[in-house]
Amino acid sequence: MKSLVVVALFAAVLVFAVACGDRGDSIVFASTRGFGNFEIYVMNQDGSGQTNLTDDSADDRFPSWSPDGTKIVFESNRDGSIDTFDIYVMNADGSNVTRLTDDPANDFRPAWSPDGSQIAFDSDRDGNFEVYVMNADGSGQTHLTGNSAFDGGPAWSPDGSQIAFESDRDGNFEVYVMNADGSGQTNLTNNPAVEGEPAWSPDGTQIAFDSLRDGDGEIYVMNADGSEQTNVTNHPANDRIASWSPDGTKIAFGSTRDGSANLLDIFTMDADGSNVANLSRHLANDDGPDWSPVP
């Protein structure tokens, strides 16, 4: 009898995992490989199975997985002018695309909260870019930062208590962190170079970010309090936009290291910068990777 119960439980878990879609084994990204505009693609973590999800004449960029792996939120200019972006969500297979924001301003770079209830994004609807948050259905849109600087690129901490973001409020772009309600905004990087695009490690102890402090784009990793900032790419090419694997052992990122200075591919590396591998290998720009979660 006990063995039958175990089998039934295993079957239930398997059905749940399949229903939730990807289980940490896929990477979603944006690419210009179609007709020159950005589309959302997905591939296996080894680079195989590269599939177009959006197939639209507009620019679809900066995809972000929902915590259960069933949906992807992204920015697009498909329903407005070519210069106006809004936030959209779709199923993980590209179906059921739904518009979440509908504002004459630009809404960019959405990021899902760890519990799936909210989406952070940046918008210039108040005359300058600020970090906003809204419910996952698009309701309750509220700005969190509210100052005269450029604030953007939000990234939630794994426990949902904090949001890292980039800001030029101190004269150049730096990585900041704030509480999820917008309070306690603190500069973490404090460097005269341009830095941004923060990404939390799954255990919440580290933050990866882009930096130009070495004269070219590099991926750095620091502790969540801003200490021990370390260059993990160390390459003369442009390396940008990091995304951690669900187990924290690898980082996906965009880089120009295997092509011309203007074409990016999606790479992975170990969290310490070793074992770099090119996954996308295409004569187009592949950028903005996001590793699928383990539901």
N, C-alpha and C positions, 0 to 999 in steps of 0.2 A: 504493500500500500504506500509506504514511504517513497519508494522509487517512482511510483506513478505521480505523486505530488511533485517531486523534484522535476520530472519530465514536463509536467504541466506548467510549472513556474518558469522553466527554461524557455518553453514555447511562448509563453506570454511576454517574457523579456525580449525575445527575438522579434516578435510581432511589433512590440513597441518601438524597438530600435529601427526596424524597417520603415514604420510609419513616420518616424521622426526624420527620415532622410539620411543625410551624411553623418558619419560618426567619427569625425576627426581625420578623415582620409581624403578630403578634397580641398582645393584652393580656388576661390573665386577671384577674378581680376578683370580689369578693363583692357581692351585692345583695339587698335586701329586697323586690324588686318583685313577687314571687310572692304569698305569703300572709303576708308580714310577717316571716318568718324568713329568715336569710341563706342564699343559695344561691351556688354557684360558676358564674360566667358567663365566656364568652370573646367577644371581638370583634376585628375587624380594627383595625389601628392608626389608621384614619381614623374609627372609631366604627361602621362598618357591620357587619352580620352578627352582632348580639348574640344569643348562644345560651346557654341554660341547660344546664349539664353535669351537675348533681347531682340536682335535682328530688326532694328529700327533705324530710320534715316537720321535720327537725332543723335546727340552725344549722351551716352549712358555711362556714368563713371562712379568711382568710389563705392563699390559694393561692400555691404556689411551683413554677415549672417545673423539671424535671430539665434538666441541661446539654445533653442531646441533643434536647430538645423533645418527647419521646414520652410523658412522664408528668407528673402534677401531684400534689404533696403538699399536704395541707391539714389543718386542725383541724376536729373535728366532735363533737357530743354525741349522735350517732345511736344508739349502742349502750349508753349508760348513762343515768344520771339527767340531767335537763335542765341540771343545774349541773356536770356532769363531762364534760370534753373529752379526746379522744385524737387521735393523729395517724394519718391515713389517706393512702393513695396510690391513684391511678387512672390509667388511660390518658388521653391528651390529649383523647380524644373523650368522656370520662366513663364509659367501660366499665371493668369489672374492678376495682371498688372493694375495697381490701384494708386491713384494720386493721393498723397497725404497733405501736402501744403499747396496752397493756391494764393500766391501773393505776387504783386507786381515786382517785388524785389527778388534778389537771388538767395536761394537756400541751398547750402552745400554740405558735403562731407558728413552724412548721417552715421551715427554709431548707436547700436542697441545696448540698453542697460542689461546687466547680467540676469535679472529676473524676467526680462522680456516685456515689462510693462511700459517702458518709456524709450524714446529715441532722442538723443542729443544731436544737434547740428549747428552750423553757423549760418548767419544771415545778415544781409546789409539793409534790412527793412527799416532800421532806425537811423539810417544815414551813414553808419559805419558798421563794420562787421562785429557781431557779438555772438556769444554762445547761447543757444536756445535749447529748450527741452520741451517735448510734447509727449502726450500719451501715444501708445503704439498705433492707435487708430487715427492719429492726426489731431485730436482734440487737445485743448488746454495748452496751446503754444505760449511759452513764457521765456523771456530772456533772463539769463543768469549773471552775465558779466556787467553790462551796462556802463561802459565808460567810453572815452573818445578814441581809444586805441583800436587796432585790428586784433580781435580775438577769434580763434577758430581751431579747427582740427581736434574736436573733443574726443576723449577716450576714457571710458569708464574703468574704474578699478574693479577687480574681480568680485569684491564684496558689495559693490554698488554704492559705497559711502563717499567716494571721491571721483572727480573728473579731472584728468590732465588735459591741457590745451596749450596752444601757442599764442603768444601775444607780443606786440611791439611797443607796449606801454612804457618801457624803460629805454626806448631809443633804438632798439633792434629786436628782432624776434628771439624770444627765449621760451623755454618750456616752463609752464606754470602748473600748479595743482590747486584745486579748490574743493570744498565740501560739495556734495550733490545738490545742495540748496543754493549754491553760489557764494557762500561765506568762506572766509579764510583763504583768500587768493594769495598764493605764495610763489615766488620765483625760485625754481629749482636749479637752473643751469648757470645763471650769472656769468655769462661769457660774452665778449664783444662780437662774436661771430653770429651768423644767422642760424637759428636752431628751431626745430618744430617737429610736427607729425609724431607725437608721443604714442607709445603702445605698451600697455602693461603686460608683464609676464603673468601666466596663469595663477601663480601662487601669490601675486601681489607684492612681491619683494623687490622687483626691478621694473624699470621703464626703459624701453629702447626709443631712440629718437634720431632724427636727421641732424647733421651738423656740417657747417662749412668752415669750421675752425682750422682745418688742415689745408685749406685752399681748394678743396674739391668736396663733393658730396660724400659723406661717410655715415655709416650707422654706428651710433654709440649706445652703450648700455650703462645705466647708473642705478644705484639703489633708489628705492622709492622716496627717500628723503633728500635726494640730489647728490649724495656722496659717491665717491669712487667712479667717476665718469671715465669710461674706457672705450677706445676705438676698437670695434670688433671686425671691421671690414678691411681697413688698411690697404686701399687700392686706389690708383690714380684715376679710375673711372668715376662716374657719378652713381653712387649707391643711395637709395631712398625708400621710404615708406615700408617700415618693418611690420611684420605680423608673426606672432609666436604660434608655434604648434601647441595643441591642447595639453601636451605633457611637459611643455617648457624646454624641451631638449633642442629644438630647431627654430630658426627664424626664416621666414620667407621675405623677400625684398625685391625691388626693381633695381636694375643696374645696366649700364651701357658697356660693361667690360668686355663683352664678346662681339660687339658690333661697332657701328659708327658712334660718334660722340652724341648723336641725336636720337638713337634708337635704344629703347629699353627692352630687356627681357626679364622674366621672373626667375629668380634664383632662390635656392635654399642653402642654408649653412647650419652647422651646429651652433649652439648658443654662444660659444666662445670664439666663433668666426672660422673655425676649421671646416673641412669637407664641403667646400662650395660646389654647387651643382646647378647648371643651367637647365631649367625645366621647360620653358616655352619655345625657345629657338625659332623665332619667326622674324621676317623682315618687316616688322611693324613695331609700334610702341605697345608694349605690354607692361601695365603699371597698376599700382594700388592693390596688391594682393591681400586677401583676408582668408585665414585658415579656418575651415569649418570646425565647429565645436563638437564636443562629445555630449550629447543630450543627457 
